[in-house]
Amino acid sequence: MITFQIPISDELLPNLDSRARNAGLNREQFLSELLCRELSTPDGLDEILAGFRREVSASSLSDAELTEVFSAARTETGSHRI
């Protein structure tokens, strides 16, 4: 196991302490669990959608046309929830 020293601003410490306390952990345990959880989950939404966003941008579809495409897809699948 590696130990890191991470600078945290004084303004964030009360929030960190509160969240750690609510989780029943000390600062170090809370940050360790937070880091493990963050690194164990899939990429963030921005990374997941990056390819889709590139394709939409390259397609030159207007917002109205893109809305039409999604509306048609929802109608086709029978799903009206967003």
Phi, psi and omega in degrees: 000141179255145176250133179246152172249117186242122176288133178231131183295152179300330181292332182274341185301316178300320178294317178300312181297320180296314180294319178297314180299316179298331179272356181074028183234164171271176183306310185297316180296316181298313180295322178297314179294321178299315180295316178299316180296317181295319182279346181267349183266162177300168179306157178297163182303320179300319179290322180294320183272356185304313180297317178299316180297322177297316180296318179297316180297318181289336183284343182062022176289140175282167177301320180296318179293320178295319176300318178298317179300314181291322178298316179297319180295319178296317180297317181297322181272351181080010180257125180250005176271148179268000000 
